[in-house]
């Protein structure tokens, strides 16, 4: 069964967050979103907006292109 785009995106956020040693709470603080929001994204429970994708990419210090590259 193939993963949804939300699942793939959530995995990408978690992967990048772990690479940087950030907690969900720290990433949320840096991105200016609620701490539970990051967990919901990582679990594919939220359909994230483009504005919030940009906030998370900036907080992770990566480009929009990199965060949106979902295939490995």
Residue pairs with C-beta under 8 A, 6 or more apart in sequence:
3 11
4 44
5 70
6 44
6 46
6 47
6 48
7 44
8 70
8 71
9 41
9 44
9 48
9 53
9 67
9 68
9 70
10 41
10 42
10 43
10 44
11 42
12 67
12 69
12 70
13 38
13 41
13 42
13 56
13 60
13 67
14 42
16 60
16 62
16 67
17 24
17 27
17 38
17 42
17 60
20 60
20 61
22 30
22 60
24 35
24 38
24 39
24 42
25 35
25 38
27 38
27 56
27 59
27 60
28 34
28 35
28 36
28 37
28 38
29 35
30 59
31 38
31 52
31 55
31 56
31 58
31 59
32 55
32 59
33 52
33 55
33 56
37 46
37 52
38 56
40 46
41 48
41 56
48 56
53 64
53 67
53 68
54 64
56 67
57 63
57 64
57 66
57 67
60 67
